[in-house]
Amino acid sequence: MKRIIWITADSFIDCDWVPISQVSQAYVVDWLVVLPTSGSRYKETEFGEFATRHPNVRVHFFYMKYAVSDPRNILDYWRLGREAKLFGGDIFYVNNSPSLPWYGVFWWQLPRDRKIMTAHQGAVHIGMRHKAISTLSRDLIYRNAKVVNMFSKSQAEMFRERYKKPRIELANLALKDYGAPTVTAAKGSDDCVNFLCFGLLNYAKNIDLLIDAACNIYEQGVRGFKVLIYGSCKNWNFYQEHIRYPEIFETSIGFVSNDDVPNLLARTHYFVQPYRVVSQSGAMKVAFQYNTPVIASNLPGLIDEIREGVNGFSFKVGDVEDLERVMGKRIASFHDEYDVLCSKMNEYIQEKYSPDKIGTKYIQMFDNFIK
């Protein structure tokens, strides 16, 4: 069997459990997991059972000492490249974001004709930090890449406008499974409709639009709903000022642990993504995993994966009145439509995002690369 050296950054580990599980049926995988020394989303112990269940997967760990933007990372990236190269695989698959220039110290050590890079964003957007540096860093990697793996048709089209040379391989992002919930799942007979927004709360996520929409429909006399806001936020006071009716909000500002995700999604009726800008959404794949319908702004990176009335609903980006309309309709027709919607969503998700289908795309990509 051919060998893949699969290198994953901490922020993308949840994207790779399913693909590696499937690909290891056709390839030997040395999985090099790159973790920060503090604040890691995953611990080494979480990989033990996975490796036991997949005999063709060997898991290795590499720790980065400094914050992502710290120039001292140059040495760690050089060490990472040296370690990865020593594995000597047939393919080097790298799932990371080359947003800083010292990333090239790692990338250029790998064998030129044996490496595949991912691109989760088609271009640098307003929600990204250090835009000029990110653009330069991406150019250093992608202008000369042979194959780039992407996960959204709209992002691939955007990527192609700037980078003409690489062959783009498209695959759906796998669903993100954080384990089974221990609470009763949301259903159409519930008395209160829960709208959830969770994760990193920042300008790009446009949480203030959701807060304003909820307060507005409450003023209009709509009852029987609550907005759940869970996640880390550096300027929560700004959003707090938008909350005119605290009784319709449930907030928990801070890091949401992996263990908390299943129950949070299970008791949610609609996952709301009122984003100003997005490339594609990993959080949407969490909602899909727990069969939670989505309400999202009609940005290409989101509506690529929304089938109206099947797995969710969309509204005009930045339009508070349109978001009010969608939320109001969901509340008004909740008891009649919700269980039917969840049934349709489950069928659609099983058809499009099954592990077998995800794995087939990855294996085809690697087979084509070797040929």
C-alpha positions as CSV (number, residue, x, y, z in Angstrom):
1,M,0.0,0.0,0.0
2,K,1.1,3.5,-0.8
3,R,1.8,5.9,2.1
4,I,0.3,9.3,2.8
5,I,2.0,11.7,5.2
6,W,-1.1,13.6,6.4
7,I,-0.4,16.9,8.2
8,T,-3.2,18.6,10.0
9,A,-3.2,21.9,12.0
10,D,-5.2,22.0,15.2
11,S,-7.9,24.2,13.8
12,F,-8.7,21.6,11.0
13,I,-8.5,18.3,12.9
14,D,-12.3,18.0,13.0
15,C,-12.3,18.1,9.2
16,D,-10.0,15.0,8.9
17,W,-11.4,12.3,11.2
18,V,-13.8,10.9,8.5
19,P,-11.5,11.3,5.5
20,I,-8.5,9.6,7.2
21,S,-10.8,6.8,8.4
22,Q,-12.0,6.1,4.9
23,V,-8.6,6.7,3.1
24,S,-6.8,4.3,5.4
25,Q,-8.8,1.5,3.8
26,A,-6.7,2.1,0.6
27,Y,-3.5,3.8,1.9
28,V,-1.2,3.7,4.9
29,V,-1.6,7.0,6.7
30,D,1.0,8.7,9.0
31,W,-1.0,11.4,10.6
32,L,1.1,14.3,11.8
33,V,-1.1,16.4,14.1
34,V,0.2,19.9,14.8
35,L,-0.9,21.3,18.1
36,P,-0.2,24.4,20.1
37,T,1.5,23.9,23.4
38,S,-1.3,25.7,25.1
39,G,-5.0,26.2,24.2
40,S,-5.2,23.2,21.9
41,R,-8.7,22.1,20.8
42,Y,-7.6,18.4,21.1
43,K,-5.5,16.3,23.4
44,E,-3.3,13.3,22.5
45,T,-5.6,11.0,24.5
46,E,-8.5,11.7,22.0
47,F,-6.6,10.0,19.2
48,G,-5.9,6.7,21.0
49,E,-9.1,5.0,20.2
50,F,-9.1,6.2,16.7
51,A,-5.7,4.7,16.0
52,T,-6.7,1.5,17.6
53,R,-9.8,1.2,15.3
54,H,-7.7,2.0,12.2
55,P,-4.6,-0.2,12.0
56,N,-3.3,1.6,8.8
57,V,-3.2,4.9,10.7
58,R,-0.2,5.9,12.8
59,V,-0.7,9.2,14.7
60,H,2.3,11.5,15.5
61,F,2.2,14.8,17.4
62,F,4.1,18.0,16.8
63,Y,3.9,21.0,19.1
64,M,4.2,24.7,18.2
65,K,5.6,26.7,21.0
66,Y,4.4,30.2,20.0
67,A,1.3,32.0,19.0
68,V,0.4,31.8,15.2
69,S,1.6,35.3,14.4
70,D,4.9,35.1,16.4
71,P,7.9,35.3,14.1
72,R,9.7,32.8,16.3
73,N,7.5,30.2,14.6
74,I,10.0,30.2,11.8
75,L,12.2,27.7,13.7
76,D,9.2,25.5,14.6
77,Y,8.0,25.4,11.0
78,W,11.5,24.5,9.8
79,R,11.5,21.6,12.4
80,L,8.0,20.5,11.2
81,G,9.2,20.4,7.6
82,R,12.2,18.4,8.5
83,E,10.2,15.9,10.6
84,A,7.5,15.4,7.9
85,K,10.1,14.9,5.2
86,L,11.8,12.1,7.2
87,F,8.6,10.0,7.0
88,G,9.3,9.7,3.2
89,G,5.7,9.1,2.0
90,D,4.4,8.8,-1.5
91,I,2.1,11.8,-0.9
92,F,2.3,14.7,1.5
93,Y,-1.2,16.0,2.2
94,V,-1.3,19.3,4.2
95,N,-4.5,20.6,5.8
96,N,-3.5,24.0,7.1
97,S,-3.9,27.7,6.2
98,P,-0.7,29.3,4.7
99,S,-1.6,32.8,6.1
100,L,1.8,33.8,7.4
101,P,5.1,34.0,5.4
102,W,7.1,31.6,7.7
103,Y,4.7,28.8,6.6
104,G,6.9,28.6,3.5
105,V,9.8,27.4,5.6
106,F,7.9,24.2,6.2
107,W,6.2,23.9,2.8
108,W,9.3,24.2,0.6
109,Q,11.1,21.4,2.4
110,L,8.5,18.8,1.2
111,P,9.1,17.0,-2.1
112,R,7.8,19.3,-4.9
113,D,5.9,16.7,-6.9
114,R,4.5,14.8,-3.9
115,K,2.5,17.4,-2.0
116,I,-1.1,18.5,-2.0
117,M,-2.2,21.6,-0.1
118,T,-5.8,22.5,1.0
119,A,-7.4,25.9,0.5
120,H,-10.4,26.6,2.7
121,Q,-10.8,30.2,1.5
122,G,-10.8,31.2,-2.2
123,A,-9.4,34.6,-1.4
124,V,-8.4,36.8,1.6
125,H,-11.6,38.5,2.9
126,I,-12.5,41.2,5.4
127,G,-12.9,38.8,8.2
128,M,-9.3,37.7,8.1
129,R,-6.5,39.4,10.0
130,H,-3.2,40.6,8.4
131,K,-4.7,40.8,4.9
132,A,-1.7,42.0,3.1
133,I,0.6,39.5,4.7
134,S,-1.9,36.7,4.2
135,T,-2.2,37.5,0.5
136,L,1.6,37.5,0.1
137,S,1.9,34.2,2.1
138,R,-0.8,32.5,0.0
139,D,0.8,33.6,-3.2
140,L,4.1,32.0,-2.1
141,I,2.4,28.7,-1.7
142,Y,-0.5,28.5,-4.2
143,R,1.2,30.1,-7.3
144,N,3.5,27.1,-7.6
145,A,1.3,24.4,-6.1
146,K,0.6,21.3,-8.2
147,V,-2.7,20.2,-6.7
148,V,-5.0,22.1,-4.3
149,N,-7.8,20.4,-2.5
150,M,-10.8,22.7,-1.9
151,F,-14.3,22.1,-0.4
152,S,-16.6,24.6,-2.1
153,K,-17.4,25.3,-5.7
154,S,-17.8,29.0,-5.2
155,Q,-14.5,29.2,-3.3
156,A,-12.8,27.2,-6.0
157,E,-14.0,29.7,-8.7
158,M,-12.8,32.6,-6.6
159,F,-9.4,30.8,-6.1
160,R,-9.0,30.3,-9.8
161,E,-9.3,34.0,-10.5
162,R,-5.9,34.5,-8.9
163,Y,-4.2,31.1,-9.1
164,K,-4.2,29.6,-12.7
165,K,-1.6,26.9,-12.3
166,P,-2.8,24.4,-9.7
167,R,-5.2,21.6,-10.4
168,I,-8.2,21.9,-8.1
169,E,-9.7,18.8,-6.5
170,L,-13.1,19.4,-5.0
171,A,-14.5,17.4,-2.0
172,N,-17.2,18.0,0.5
173,L,-16.1,18.8,4.0
174,A,-16.9,15.9,6.2
175,L,-19.5,16.3,8.9
176,K,-18.1,17.1,12.4
177,D,-19.1,14.6,15.0
178,Y,-18.5,15.5,18.6
179,G,-20.2,12.5,20.1
180,A,-23.8,11.6,21.0
181,P,-26.0,14.0,22.9
182,T,-27.4,13.1,26.3
183,V,-30.4,15.4,26.2
184,T,-33.7,15.0,24.4
185,A,-33.5,16.1,20.8
186,A,-35.4,19.2,19.6
187,K,-38.8,18.4,18.0
188,G,-41.8,20.1,16.5
189,S,-43.9,19.6,19.6
190,D,-41.6,21.8,21.8
191,D,-43.1,24.9,23.4
192,C,-40.1,27.2,22.5
193,V,-38.2,27.5,19.3
194,N,-34.4,27.8,20.0
195,F,-32.3,29.7,17.5
196,L,-28.5,29.2,18.1
197,C,-25.4,31.0,17.1
198,F,-22.1,29.5,18.5
199,G,-18.4,29.6,18.0
200,L,-16.0,32.5,17.7
201,L,-18.1,35.7,17.8
202,N,-16.5,38.4,15.7
203,Y,-17.3,41.1,13.1
204,A,-17.6,38.7,10.2
205,K,-20.3,36.6,12.1
206,N,-22.6,39.6,12.3
207,I,-24.2,38.5,15.6
208,D,-25.6,41.9,16.1
209,L,-28.0,41.4,13.2
210,L,-29.4,38.3,14.8
211,I,-29.8,40.1,18.1
212,D,-31.6,43.0,16.4
213,A,-33.9,40.8,14.4
214,A,-34.9,38.8,17.6
215,C,-35.6,42.0,19.5
216,N,-37.6,43.5,16.6
217,I,-39.9,40.5,16.2
218,Y,-40.4,40.4,20.0
219,E,-41.5,44.0,19.8
220,Q,-43.9,43.0,17.0
221,G,-45.6,40.6,19.4
222,V,-43.9,37.3,18.4
223,R,-43.5,34.9,21.3
224,G,-42.4,31.3,21.9
225,F,-38.7,31.6,20.9
226,K,-35.3,32.1,22.4
227,V,-31.9,33.0,21.0
228,L,-28.9,31.1,22.3
229,I,-25.5,32.7,21.9
230,Y,-22.5,30.6,22.9
231,G,-18.9,31.4,22.1
232,S,-15.7,33.4,22.7
233,C,-15.9,37.1,22.0
234,K,-13.3,39.9,22.6
235,N,-15.9,42.8,22.6
236,W,-19.1,41.3,24.0
237,N,-20.1,44.7,25.5
238,F,-20.8,45.8,21.9
239,Y,-23.3,43.0,21.4
240,Q,-24.7,43.3,24.9
241,E,-25.8,46.8,24.1
242,H,-28.0,45.4,21.3
243,I,-29.9,43.1,23.7
244,R,-33.1,45.1,24.5
245,Y,-35.0,42.1,25.9
246,P,-32.7,39.8,28.0
247,E,-35.6,37.4,28.7
248,I,-35.4,36.1,25.1
249,F,-31.7,35.4,25.2
250,E,-29.5,32.7,26.7
251,T,-25.8,33.7,26.5
252,S,-22.6,31.9,27.6
253,I,-19.6,33.9,26.5
254,G,-16.4,31.9,26.5
255,F,-14.8,28.8,24.9
256,V,-17.3,26.1,23.9
257,S,-15.7,22.8,24.7
258,N,-16.0,19.8,22.3
259,D,-17.9,18.0,25.0
260,D,-20.6,20.7,25.2
261,V,-21.3,20.7,21.4
262,P,-23.6,17.6,21.1
263,N,-26.1,18.7,23.8
264,L,-26.0,22.3,22.6
265,L,-26.9,21.3,19.0
266,A,-29.4,18.7,20.1
267,R,-31.6,21.2,21.9
268,T,-31.4,23.7,19.1
269,H,-34.1,23.9,16.5
270,Y,-32.3,26.3,14.0
271,F,-28.6,27.1,13.7
272,V,-28.4,30.8,12.5
273,Q,-25.5,32.1,10.5
274,P,-26.1,35.8,9.9
275,Y,-22.6,36.2,8.5
276,R,-21.3,39.3,6.7
277,V,-18.6,37.3,5.0
278,V,-17.6,33.7,4.8
279,S,-15.6,31.3,2.6
280,Q,-17.3,28.1,3.8
281,S,-18.6,27.0,7.1
282,G,-17.3,24.2,9.3
283,A,-19.9,25.1,11.9
284,M,-22.6,24.3,9.3
285,K,-21.2,20.8,9.1
286,V,-21.7,20.5,12.9
287,A,-25.3,21.4,12.4
288,F,-25.7,18.9,9.6
289,Q,-24.2,16.2,11.8
290,Y,-26.9,16.8,14.5
291,N,-29.7,17.2,11.9
292,T,-30.2,20.8,13.0
293,P,-31.7,23.0,10.1
294,V,-29.8,26.1,9.2
295,I,-30.9,29.8,8.7
296,A,-28.1,31.6,6.9
297,S,-27.3,34.8,4.9
298,N,-27.2,34.1,1.2
299,L,-23.5,34.3,0.7
300,P,-22.1,31.8,-1.8
301,G,-20.0,30.0,0.8
302,L,-23.2,29.2,2.7
303,I,-26.0,28.8,0.1
304,D,-23.7,26.4,-1.8
305,E,-24.9,23.8,0.7
306,I,-28.4,25.0,1.7
307,R,-31.4,23.4,-0.1
308,E,-34.3,25.7,0.7
309,G,-36.9,24.0,2.7
310,V,-34.8,20.8,2.9
311,N,-31.9,21.5,5.2
312,G,-32.5,25.2,5.9
313,F,-33.5,28.6,4.8
314,S,-31.7,31.7,3.6
315,F,-32.1,35.5,3.8
316,K,-30.5,38.5,2.2
317,V,-27.1,39.2,3.6
318,G,-27.1,42.1,6.1
319,D,-30.9,42.6,5.8
320,V,-32.4,42.6,9.2
321,E,-36.0,42.7,7.9
322,D,-35.5,39.6,5.8
323,L,-34.0,37.8,8.7
324,E,-37.0,38.8,10.8
325,R,-39.3,37.4,8.0
326,V,-37.5,34.0,8.0
327,M,-37.5,33.7,11.8
328,G,-41.1,34.8,12.0
329,K,-42.2,32.2,9.5
330,R,-40.3,29.4,11.3
331,I,-42.0,30.3,14.6
332,A,-45.5,30.7,13.1
333,S,-45.4,27.4,11.2
334,F,-43.1,25.6,13.7
335,H,-45.5,22.8,14.9
336,D,-46.6,22.0,11.3
337,E,-43.3,22.1,9.5
338,Y,-40.5,21.3,11.8
339,D,-40.6,17.5,12.1
340,V,-41.2,17.1,8.3
341,L,-38.2,19.5,7.7
342,C,-35.9,17.4,9.9
343,S,-37.0,14.2,8.1
344,K,-36.2,15.7,4.7
345,M,-32.9,17.1,6.0
346,N,-31.8,13.7,7.4
347,E,-32.4,12.0,4.0
348,Y,-30.5,14.8,2.2
349,I,-27.5,14.6,4.5
350,Q,-27.3,10.8,4.4
351,E,-27.3,11.0,0.6
352,K,-24.7,13.7,0.2
353,Y,-22.4,13.5,3.2
354,S,-22.1,9.9,4.0
355,P,-18.5,8.8,5.0
356,D,-18.4,6.5,2.0
357,K,-19.1,9.3,-0.4
358,I,-16.6,11.6,1.3
359,G,-13.9,8.8,1.3
360,T,-14.4,8.0,-2.3
361,K,-13.7,11.6,-3.4
362,Y,-10.5,11.6,-1.3
363,I,-9.3,8.2,-2.6
364,Q,-9.9,9.3,-6.2
365,M,-7.9,12.5,-5.6
366,F,-4.9,10.5,-4.2
367,D,-5.2,7.8,-6.9
368,N,-5.2,10.5,-9.6
369,F,-2.3,12.3,-8.0
370,I,-0.1,9.2,-8.1
371,K,-1.1,8.4,-11.7
